[in-house]
Amino acid sequence: MAADLAEMTDRQGWALDDELVTKLTEKPEGIRNHSQILRIRIGDLPKRIGRPKPTPIRQLPPWCGTCADGAPAARREGALRQIYDDHGNARPCPKCHPTQTSHAA
């Protein structure tokens, strides 16, 4: 059902958020076959009224300039912020990788 849900939410203007969950699970009393009802509700999903709330963009911490072998693309791509050991194994940069810092937007 995931592929159907992704297609219908995109087509009908829904975001994968609490409003969609509320819409798909409304009036649960008396339902015995939840997966069948969910499949029907996904197929009958109406157009969303209004625009979905934008997903907040997380700001990246400042790039340290030394990880990613100095590749400038690491400035805008947090996932590239890796350091490598002598065997070529990568791990997140402890100075600036988004998962290793407390920097928040």
N, CA, C and O atoms as a Tinker XYZ file with bonds, in Angstrom:
   420  protein
     1  N      0.812000   -1.198000    0.000000    73     2
     2  CA     0.000000    0.000000    0.000000    64     1     3
     3  C      0.859000    1.268000    0.000000    63     2     4     5
     4  O      0.366000    2.351000   -0.314000    81     3
     5  N      2.133000    1.137000    0.349000    73     3     6
     6  CA     2.993000    2.318000    0.445000    64     5     7
     7  C      3.107000    3.040000   -0.895000    63     6     8     9
     8  O      3.054000    4.269000   -0.941000    81     7
     9  N      3.262000    2.298000   -1.972000    73     7    10
    10  CA     3.377000    2.923000   -3.291000    64     9    11
    11  C      2.086000    3.643000   -3.663000    63    10    12    13
    12  O      2.123000    4.744000   -4.211000    81    11
    13  N      0.938000    3.020000   -3.364000    73    11    14
    14  CA    -0.350000    3.662000   -3.643000    64    13    15
    15  C     -0.515000    4.927000   -2.807000    63    14    16    17
    16  O     -0.997000    5.947000   -3.301000    81    15
    17  N     -0.113000    4.856000   -1.539000    73    15    18
    18  CA    -0.214000    6.024000   -0.670000    64    17    19
    19  C      0.669000    7.155000   -1.186000    63    18    20    21
    20  O      0.232000    8.305000   -1.231000    81    19
    21  N      1.897000    6.848000   -1.572000    73    19    22
    22  CA     2.807000    7.871000   -2.081000    64    21    23
    23  C      2.245000    8.524000   -3.343000    63    22    24    25
    24  O      2.305000    9.743000   -3.497000    81    23
    25  N      1.701000    7.710000   -4.239000    73    23    26
    26  CA     1.139000    8.244000   -5.484000    64    25    27
    27  C     -0.075000    9.139000   -5.210000    63    26    28    29
    28  O     -0.182000   10.234000   -5.763000    81    27
    29  N     -0.984000    8.666000   -4.356000    73    27    30
    30  CA    -2.212000    9.427000   -4.107000    64    29    31
    31  C     -1.939000   10.710000   -3.322000    63    30    32    33
    32  O     -2.549000   11.741000   -3.603000    81    31
    33  N     -1.043000   10.665000   -2.354000    73    31    34
    34  CA    -0.756000   11.885000   -1.602000    64    33    35
    35  C     -0.131000   12.931000   -2.506000    63    34    36    37
    36  O     -0.435000   14.119000   -2.395000    81    35
    37  N      0.743000   12.491000   -3.399000    73    35    38
    38  CA     1.361000   13.425000   -4.341000    64    37    39
    39  C      0.310000   13.997000   -5.294000    63    38    40    41
    40  O      0.267000   15.205000   -5.531000    81    39
    41  N     -0.523000   13.130000   -5.830000    73    39    42
    42  CA    -1.543000   13.556000   -6.797000    64    41    43
    43  C     -2.588000   14.474000   -6.160000    63    42    44    45
    44  O     -3.057000   15.418000   -6.794000    81    43
    45  N     -2.948000   14.196000   -4.914000    73    43    46
    46  CA    -4.028000   14.938000   -4.276000    64    45    47
    47  C     -3.536000   16.092000   -3.399000    63    46    48    49
    48  O     -4.347000   16.800000   -2.803000    81    47
    49  N     -2.216000   16.289000   -3.313000    73    47    50
    50  CA    -1.676000   17.448000   -2.605000    64    49    51
    51  C     -1.534000   17.284000   -1.102000    63    50    52    53
    52  O     -1.501000   18.277000   -0.375000    81    51
    53  N     -1.450000   16.054000   -0.625000    73    51    54
    54  CA    -1.306000   15.819000    0.810000    64    53    55
    55  C      0.166000   15.639000    1.165000    63    54    56    57
    56  O      0.951000   15.126000    0.367000    81    55
    57  N      0.523000   16.064000    2.362000    73    55    58
    58  CA     1.844000   15.794000    2.915000    64    57    59
    59  C      1.701000   14.589000    3.842000    63    58    60    61
    60  O      0.610000   14.310000    4.339000    81    59
    61  N      2.782000   13.889000    4.070000    73    59    62
    62  CA     2.759000   12.770000    5.017000    64    61    63
    63  C      2.878000   13.364000    6.422000    63    62    64    65
    64  O      3.965000   13.438000    6.994000    81    63
    65  N      1.728000   13.786000    6.962000    73    63    66
    66  CA     1.729000   14.475000    8.244000    64    65    67
    67  C      0.523000   14.051000    9.075000    63    66    68    69
    68  O     -0.216000   13.142000    8.697000    81    67
    69  N      0.333000   14.719000   10.206000    73    67    70
    70  CA    -0.761000   14.380000   11.115000    64    69    71
    71  C     -2.137000   14.584000   10.489000    63    70    72    73
    72  O     -3.072000   13.849000   10.806000    81    71
    73  N     -2.274000   15.565000    9.611000    73    71    74
    74  CA    -3.564000   15.792000    8.955000    64    73    75
    75  C     -3.958000   14.602000    8.078000    63    74    76    77
    76  O     -5.125000   14.214000    8.035000    81    75
    77  N     -2.974000   14.029000    7.380000    73    75    78
    78  CA    -3.251000   12.852000    6.555000    64    77    79
    79  C     -3.632000   11.666000    7.434000    63    78    80    81
    80  O     -4.572000   10.938000    7.114000    81    79
    81  N     -2.922000   11.466000    8.524000    73    79    82
    82  CA    -3.247000   10.371000    9.447000    64    81    83
    83  C     -4.671000   10.524000    9.955000    63    82    84    85
    84  O     -5.428000    9.554000    9.998000    81    83
    85  N     -5.037000   11.740000   10.337000    73    83    86
    86  CA    -6.399000   12.000000   10.815000    64    85    87
    87  C     -7.420000   11.667000    9.742000    63    86    88    89
    88  O     -8.442000   11.045000   10.032000    81    87
    89  N     -7.157000   12.072000    8.507000    73    87    90
    90  CA    -8.089000   11.812000    7.405000    64    89    91
    91  C     -8.239000   10.316000    7.150000    63    90    92    93
    92  O     -9.354000    9.828000    6.964000    81    91
    93  N     -7.124000    9.587000    7.138000    73    91    94
    94  CA    -7.171000    8.157000    6.813000    64    93    95
    95  C     -7.728000    7.303000    7.951000    63    94    96    97
    96  O     -8.161000    6.175000    7.717000    81    95
    97  N     -7.722000    7.822000    9.171000    73    95    98
    98  CA    -8.179000    7.025000   10.311000    64    97    99
    99  C     -9.458000    7.554000   10.937000    63    98   100   101
   100  O     -9.818000    7.140000   12.039000    81    99
   101  N    -10.161000    8.471000   10.251000    73    99   102
   102  CA   -11.387000    9.019000   10.827000    64   101   103
   103  C    -12.470000    7.943000   10.943000    63   102   104   105
   104  O    -12.518000    6.999000   10.156000    81   103
   105  N    -13.318000    8.109000   11.927000    73   103   106
   106  CA   -14.447000    7.208000   12.196000    64   105   107
   107  C    -14.003000    5.740000   12.268000    63   106   108   109
   108  O    -14.453000    4.931000   11.456000    81   107
   109  N    -13.135000    5.380000   13.217000    73   107   110
   110  CA   -12.645000    4.005000   13.282000    64   109   111
   111  C    -13.626000    3.008000   13.885000    63   110   112   113
   112  O    -13.435000    1.802000   13.731000    81   111
   113  N    -14.680000    3.478000   14.570000    73   111   114
   114  CA   -15.591000    2.550000   15.225000    64   113   115
   115  C    -16.313000    1.659000   14.210000    63   114   116   117
   116  O    -16.764000    2.120000   13.162000    81   115
   117  N    -16.408000    0.398000   14.544000    73   115   118
   118  CA   -17.095000   -0.557000   13.679000    64   117   119
   119  C    -16.249000   -1.151000   12.571000    63   118   120   121
   120  O    -16.723000   -2.033000   11.855000    81   119
   121  N    -15.039000   -0.712000   12.404000    73   119   122
   122  CA   -14.190000   -1.256000   11.350000    64   121   123
   123  C    -13.568000   -2.560000   11.838000    63   122   124   125
   124  O    -12.965000   -2.614000   12.910000    81   123
   125  N    -13.726000   -3.603000   11.038000    73   123   126
   126  CA   -13.168000   -4.907000   11.419000    64   125   127
   127  C    -11.933000   -5.246000   10.584000    63   126   128   129
   128  O    -11.027000   -5.921000   11.072000    81   127
   129  N    -11.889000   -4.790000    9.347000    73   127   130
   130  CA   -10.758000   -5.098000    8.477000    64   129   131
   131  C    -10.042000   -3.788000    8.145000    63   130   132   133
   132  O    -10.313000   -3.151000    7.127000    81   131
   133  N     -9.124000   -3.407000    9.031000    73   131   134
   134  CA    -8.458000   -2.105000    8.903000    64   133   135
   135  C     -7.641000   -1.975000    7.616000    63   134   136   137
   136  O     -7.632000   -0.908000    7.002000    81   135
   137  N     -6.957000   -3.044000    7.199000    73   135   138
   138  CA    -6.134000   -2.926000    5.989000    64   137   139
   139  C     -6.997000   -2.739000    4.745000    63   138   140   141
   140  O     -6.621000   -1.994000    3.840000    81   139
   141  N     -8.140000   -3.401000    4.690000    73   139   142
   142  CA    -9.035000   -3.229000    3.542000    64   141   143
   143  C     -9.605000   -1.813000    3.520000    63   142   144   145
   144  O     -9.671000   -1.188000    2.462000    81   143
   145  N    -10.012000   -1.311000    4.666000    73   143   146
   146  CA   -10.562000    0.049000    4.750000    64   145   147
   147  C     -9.487000    1.067000    4.388000    63   146   148   149
   148  O     -9.766000    2.035000    3.681000    81   147
   149  N     -8.259000    0.858000    4.867000    73   147   150
   150  CA    -7.171000    1.782000    4.552000    64   149   151
   151  C     -6.918000    1.814000    3.054000    63   150   152   153
   152  O     -6.709000    2.885000    2.485000    81   151
   153  N     -6.934000    0.655000    2.408000    73   151   154
   154  CA    -6.739000    0.593000    0.950000    64   153   155
   155  C     -7.828000    1.395000    0.239000    63   154   156   157
   156  O     -7.540000    2.120000   -0.713000    81   155
   157  N     -9.061000    1.270000    0.688000    73   155   158
   158  CA   -10.177000    2.009000    0.087000    64   157   159
   159  C    -10.008000    3.511000    0.320000    63   158   160   161
   160  O    -10.206000    4.312000   -0.594000    81   159
   161  N     -9.643000    3.885000    1.543000    73   159   162
   162  CA    -9.478000    5.311000    1.859000    64   161   163
   163  C     -8.327000    5.931000    1.071000    63   162   164   165
   164  O     -8.416000    7.086000    0.652000    81   163
   165  N     -7.263000    5.187000    0.868000    73   163   166
   166  CA    -6.160000    5.704000    0.049000    64   165   167
   167  C     -6.645000    5.930000   -1.378000    63   166   168   169
   168  O     -6.354000    6.963000   -1.981000    81   167
   169  N     -7.385000    4.962000   -1.916000    73   167   170
   170  CA    -7.907000    5.081000   -3.276000    64   169   171
   171  C     -8.903000    6.210000   -3.446000    63   170   172   173
   172  O     -9.021000    6.777000   -4.533000    81   171
   173  N     -9.631000    6.545000   -2.371000    73   171   174
   174  CA   -10.648000    7.598000   -2.423000    64   173   175
   175  C    -10.182000    8.904000   -1.791000    63   174   176   177
   176  O    -11.007000    9.763000   -1.480000    81   175
   177  N     -8.883000    9.068000   -1.597000    73   175   178
   178  CA    -8.356000   10.265000   -0.942000    64   177   179
   179  C     -8.735000   11.511000   -1.747000    63   178   180   181
   180  O     -8.395000   11.611000   -2.926000    81   179
   181  N     -9.439000   12.461000   -1.116000    73   179   182
   182  CA    -9.850000   13.663000   -1.850000    64   181   183
   183  C     -8.687000   14.627000   -2.018000    63   182   184   185
   184  O     -7.647000   14.491000   -1.374000    81   183
   185  N     -8.883000   15.600000   -2.896000    73   183   186
   186  CA    -7.902000   16.684000   -3.031000    64   185   187
   187  C     -7.799000   17.389000   -1.692000    63   186   188   189
   188  O     -8.799000   17.589000   -1.003000    81   187
   189  N     -6.595000   17.760000   -1.334000    73   187   190
   190  CA    -6.400000   18.479000   -0.080000    64   189   191
   191  C     -6.762000   19.937000   -0.299000    63   190   192   193
   192  O     -6.362000   20.555000   -1.285000    81   191
   193  N     -7.514000   20.462000    0.626000    73   191   194
   194  CA    -7.898000   21.871000    0.564000    64   193   195
   195  C     -6.785000   22.661000    1.234000    63   194   196   197
   196  O     -6.376000   22.356000    2.355000    81   195
   197  N     -6.305000   23.672000    0.537000    73   195   198
   198  CA    -5.193000   24.459000    1.063000    64   197   199
   199  C     -3.874000   23.812000    0.689000    63   198   200   201
   200  O     -3.841000   22.745000    0.076000    81   199
   201  N     -2.816000   24.453000    1.054000    73   199   202
   202  CA    -1.486000   23.964000    0.716000    64   201   203
   203  C     -0.902000   23.233000    1.906000    63   202   204   205
   204  O     -1.131000   23.634000    3.047000    81   203
   205  N     -0.149000   22.165000    1.667000    73   203   206
   206  CA     0.503000   21.503000    2.787000    64   205   207
   207  C      1.540000   22.428000    3.414000    63   206   208   209
   208  O      2.141000   23.267000    2.743000    81   207
   209  N      1.727000   22.255000    4.694000    73   207   210
   210  CA     2.724000   23.061000    5.388000    64   209   211
   211  C      4.106000   22.687000    4.869000    63   210   212   213
   212  O      4.404000   21.503000    4.711000    81   211
   213  N      4.945000   23.670000    4.604000    73   211   214
   214  CA     6.280000   23.339000    4.107000    64   213   215
   215  C      7.091000   22.612000    5.173000    63   214   216   217
   216  O      6.985000   22.906000    6.364000    81   215
   217  N      7.893000   21.671000    4.729000    73   215   218
   218  CA     8.780000   20.963000    5.633000    64   217   219
   219  C      9.939000   21.888000    5.973000    63   218   220   221
   220  O     10.591000   22.424000    5.077000    81   219
   221  N     10.197000   22.080000    7.265000    73   219   222
   222  CA    11.294000   22.979000    7.607000    64   221   223
   223  C     12.628000   22.419000    7.117000    63   222   224   225
   224  O     12.893000   21.222000    7.227000    81   223
   225  N     13.454000   23.300000    6.581000    73   223   226
   226  CA    14.765000   22.904000    6.091000    64   225   227
   227  C     15.764000   23.096000    7.221000    63   226   228   229
   228  O     15.889000   24.183000    7.786000    81   227
   229  N     16.457000   22.038000    7.530000    73   227   230
   230  CA    17.427000   22.102000    8.610000    64   229   231
   231  C     18.706000   22.754000    8.112000    63   230   232   233
   232  O     19.267000   22.356000    7.090000    81   231
   233  N     19.148000   23.741000    8.833000    73   231   234
   234  CA    20.391000   24.422000    8.486000    64   233   235
   235  C     21.566000   23.511000    8.818000    63   234   236   237
   236  O     21.566000   22.835000    9.847000    81   235
   237  N     22.547000   23.497000    7.957000    73   235   238
   238  CA    23.748000   22.725000    8.214000    64   237   239
   239  C     24.694000   23.513000    9.114000    63   238   240   241
   240  O     24.749000   24.741000    9.042000    81   239
   241  N     25.434000   22.809000    9.955000    73   239   242
   242  CA    26.463000   23.509000   10.713000    64   241   243
   243  C     27.548000   23.983000    9.753000    63   242   244   245
   244  O     27.657000   23.449000    8.649000    81   243
   245  N     28.337000   24.952000   10.134000    73   243   246
   246  CA    29.412000   25.418000    9.249000    64   245   247
   247  C     30.371000   24.270000    8.915000    63   246   248   249
   248  O     30.687000   23.441000    9.769000    81   247
   249  N     30.819000   24.238000    7.681000    73   247   250
   250  CA    31.752000   23.207000    7.231000    64   249   251
   251  C     33.129000   23.506000    7.794000    63   250   252   253
   252  O     33.572000   24.654000    7.789000    81   251
   253  N     33.812000   22.469000    8.282000    73   251   254
   254  CA    35.140000   22.672000    8.859000    64   253   255
   255  C     36.197000   22.921000    7.791000    63   254   256   257
   256  O     37.250000   23.487000    8.083000    81   255
   257  N     35.924000   22.499000    6.545000    73   255   258
   258  CA    36.848000   22.741000    5.438000    64   257   259
   259  C     37.911000   21.680000    5.250000    63   258   260   261
   260  O     38.637000   21.702000    4.256000    81   259
   261  N     38.016000   20.749000    6.189000    73   259   262
   262  CA    39.059000   19.727000    6.065000    64   261   263
   263  C     38.514000   18.341000    5.761000    63   262   264   265
   264  O     39.216000   17.525000    5.164000    81   263
   265  N     37.291000   18.059000    6.155000    73   263   266
   266  CA    36.748000   16.723000    5.882000    64   265   267
   267  C     36.385000   16.605000    4.399000    63   266   268   269
   268  O     36.517000   17.572000    3.648000    81   267
   269  N     35.936000   15.443000    3.984000    73   267   270
   270  CA    35.567000   15.175000    2.587000    64   269   271
   271  C     36.731000   15.453000    1.653000    63   270   272   273
   272  O     36.548000   15.828000    0.494000    81   271
   273  N     37.942000   15.260000    2.187000    73   271   274
   274  CA    39.166000   15.523000    1.422000    64   273   275
   275  C     39.174000   16.940000    0.849000    63   274   276   277
   276  O     39.765000   17.188000   -0.202000    81   275
   277  N     38.518000   17.860000    1.542000    73   275   278
   278  CA    38.509000   19.260000    1.121000    64   277   279
   279  C     37.582000   19.570000   -0.039000    63   278   280   281
   280  O     37.640000   20.669000   -0.589000    81   279
   281  N     36.716000   18.616000   -0.433000    73   279   282
   282  CA    35.802000   18.834000   -1.567000    64   281   283
   283  C     34.781000   19.924000   -1.221000    63   282   284   285
   284  O     34.057000   19.790000   -0.235000    81   283
   285  N     34.710000   20.999000   -2.016000    73   283   286
   286  CA    33.799000   22.105000   -1.719000    64   285   287
   287  C     32.329000   21.697000   -1.658000    63   286   288   289
   288  O     31.533000   22.389000   -1.024000    81   287
   289  N     31.949000   20.593000   -2.300000    73   287   290
   290  CA    30.546000   20.167000   -2.267000    64   289   291
   291  C     30.096000   19.853000   -0.846000    63   290   292   293
   292  O     28.901000   19.901000   -0.555000    81   291
   293  N     31.030000   19.533000    0.039000    73   291   294
   294  CA    30.679000   19.233000    1.433000    64   293   295
   295  C     30.121000   20.465000    2.140000    63   294   296   297
   296  O     29.448000   20.335000    3.162000    81   295
   297  N     30.387000   21.641000    1.616000    73   295   298
   298  CA    29.852000   22.870000    2.214000    64   297   299
   299  C     28.326000   22.838000    2.209000    63   298   300   301
   300  O     27.698000   23.298000    3.163000    81   299
   301  N     27.718000   22.296000    1.139000    73   299   302
   302  CA    26.255000   22.291000    1.032000    64   301   303
   303  C     25.627000   20.914000    1.214000    63   302   304   305
   304  O     24.406000   20.809000    1.331000    81   303
   305  N     26.438000   19.854000    1.240000    73   303   306
   306  CA    25.924000   18.487000    1.406000    64   305   307
   307  C     26.484000   17.893000    2.690000    63   306   308   309
   308  O     27.625000   17.432000    2.727000    81   307
   309  N     25.675000   17.907000    3.739000    73   307   310
   310  CA    26.131000   17.400000    5.029000    64   309   311
   311  C     26.544000   15.942000    5.005000    63   310   312   313
   312  O     27.446000   15.545000    5.743000    81   311
   313  N     25.895000   15.128000    4.161000    73   311   314
   314  CA    26.219000   13.706000    4.102000    64   313   315
   315  C     27.634000   13.457000    3.587000    63   314   316   317
   316  O     28.214000   12.408000    3.868000    81   315
   317  N     28.196000   14.402000    2.841000    73   315   318
   318  CA    29.553000   14.238000    2.310000    64   317   319
   319  C     30.622000   14.506000    3.362000    63   318   320   321
   320  O     31.796000   14.201000    3.150000    81   319
   321  N     30.228000   15.061000    4.468000    73   319   322
   322  CA    31.193000   15.452000    5.501000    64   321   323
   323  C     31.692000   14.217000    6.248000    63   322   324   325
   324  O     31.249000   13.907000    7.354000    81   323
   325  N     32.615000   13.535000    5.610000    73   323   326
   326  CA    33.182000   12.293000    6.132000    64   325   327
   327  C     34.688000   12.450000    6.276000    63   326   328   329
   328  O     35.313000   13.216000    5.543000    81   327
   329  N     35.261000   11.727000    7.216000    73   327   330
   330  CA    36.717000   11.633000    7.305000    64   329   331
   331  C     37.081000   10.176000    7.057000    63   330   332   333
   332  O     36.282000    9.280000    7.327000    81   331
   333  N     38.266000    9.940000    6.553000    73   331   334
   334  CA    38.678000    8.602000    6.143000    64   333   335
   335  C     39.929000    8.188000    6.909000    63   334   336   337
   336  O     40.834000    8.991000    7.133000    81   335
   337  N     39.961000    6.906000    7.309000    73   335   338
   338  CA    41.162000    6.400000    7.964000    64   337   339
   339  C     42.145000    5.902000    6.905000    63   338   340   341
   340  O     41.884000    6.030000    5.708000    81   339
   341  N     43.249000    5.345000    7.329000    73   339   342
   342  CA    44.294000    4.885000    6.400000    64   341   343
   343  C     43.837000    3.750000    5.493000    63   342   344   345
   344  O     44.476000    3.475000    4.477000    81   343
   345  N     42.737000    3.087000    5.848000    73   343   346
   346  CA    42.220000    1.974000    5.048000    64   345   347
   347  C     41.065000    2.397000    4.141000    63   346   348   349
   348  O     40.467000    1.559000    3.467000    81   347
   349  N     40.754000    3.680000    4.121000    73   347   350
   350  CA    39.683000    4.192000    3.269000    64   349   351
   351  C     38.297000    4.082000    3.873000    63   350   352   353
   352  O     37.305000    4.319000    3.184000    81   351
   353  N     38.209000    3.727000    5.155000    73   351   354
   354  CA    36.911000    3.625000    5.819000    64   353   355
   355  C     36.432000    5.014000    6.221000    63   354   356   357
   356  O     37.190000    5.805000    6.784000    81   355
   357  N     35.180000    5.300000    5.930000    73   355   358
   358  CA    34.622000    6.621000    6.211000    64   357   359
   359  C     33.830000    6.613000    7.510000    63   358   360   361
   360  O     33.228000    5.609000    7.891000    81   359
   361  N     33.847000    7.760000    8.177000    73   359   362
   362  CA    32.988000    7.982000    9.337000    64   361   363
   363  C     32.637000    9.467000    9.359000    63   362   364   365
   364  O     33.374000   10.286000    8.811000    81   363
   365  N     31.509000    9.821000    9.992000    73   363   366
   366  CA    31.100000   11.227000   10.011000    64   365   367
   367  C     32.160000   12.110000   10.671000    63   366   368   369
   368  O     32.775000   11.732000   11.668000    81   367
   369  N     32.351000   13.268000   10.101000    73   367   370
   370  CA    33.304000   14.233000   10.654000    64   369   371
   371  C     32.805000   14.693000   12.031000    63   370   372   373
   372  O     31.686000   15.196000   12.138000    81   371
   373  N     33.606000   14.531000   13.072000    73   371   374
   374  CA    33.162000   14.942000   14.409000    64   373   375
   375  C     33.055000   16.458000   14.568000    63   374   376   377
   376  O     32.429000   16.932000   15.516000    81   375
   377  N     33.652000   17.221000   13.661000    73   375   378
   378  CA    33.610000   18.682000   13.754000    64   377   379
   379  C     32.369000   19.295000   13.112000    63   378   380   381
   380  O     31.818000   20.270000   13.624000    81   379
   381  N     31.920000   18.710000   11.968000    73   379   382
   382  CA    30.866000   19.419000   11.231000    64   381   383
   383  C     29.773000   18.559000   10.616000    63   382   384   385
   384  O     28.849000   19.114000   10.021000    81   383
   385  N     29.827000   17.233000   10.725000    73   383   386
   386  CA    28.746000   16.399000   10.172000    64   385   387
   387  C     27.467000   16.688000   10.955000    63   386   388   389
   388  O     27.516000   16.780000   12.182000    81   387
   389  N     26.328000   16.832000   10.287000    73   387   390
   390  CA    25.080000   17.199000   10.971000    64   389   391
   391  C     24.685000   16.238000   12.098000    63   390   392   393
   392  O     24.060000   16.662000   13.070000    81   391
   393  N     25.033000   14.963000   11.987000    73   391   394
   394  CA    24.663000   14.025000   13.050000    64   393   395
   395  C     25.623000   14.069000   14.227000    63   394   396   397
   396  O     25.361000   13.454000   15.261000    81   395
   397  N     26.713000   14.776000   14.087000    73   395   398
   398  CA    27.733000   14.808000   15.131000    64   397   399
   399  C     27.800000   16.134000   15.878000    63   398   400   401
   400  O     28.599000   16.292000   16.801000    81   399
   401  N     26.965000   17.083000   15.480000    73   399   402
   402  CA    27.009000   18.398000   16.105000    64   401   403
   403  C     25.656000   18.717000   16.727000    63   402   404   405
   404  O     24.654000   18.066000   16.429000    81   403
   405  N     25.638000   19.705000   17.575000    73   403   406
   406  CA    24.381000   20.126000   18.216000    64   405   407
   407  C     23.768000   21.319000   17.501000    63   406   408   409
   408  O     22.817000   21.922000   17.999000    81   407
   409  N     24.313000   21.667000   16.324000    73   407   410
   410  CA    23.805000   22.819000   15.567000    64   409   411
   411  C     22.367000   22.549000   15.149000    63   410   412   413
   412  O     22.075000   21.486000   14.600000    81   411
   413  N     21.480000   23.478000   15.395000    73   411   414
   414  CA    20.078000   23.328000   14.996000    64   413   415
   415  C     19.619000   24.583000   14.296000    63   414   416   417
   416  O     20.124000   25.678000   14.544000    81   415
   417  N     18.648000   24.406000   13.411000    73   415   418
   418  CA    18.105000   25.545000   12.663000    64   417   419
   419  C     17.273000   26.406000   13.567000    63   418   420
   420  O     16.727000   27.417000   13.126000    81   419
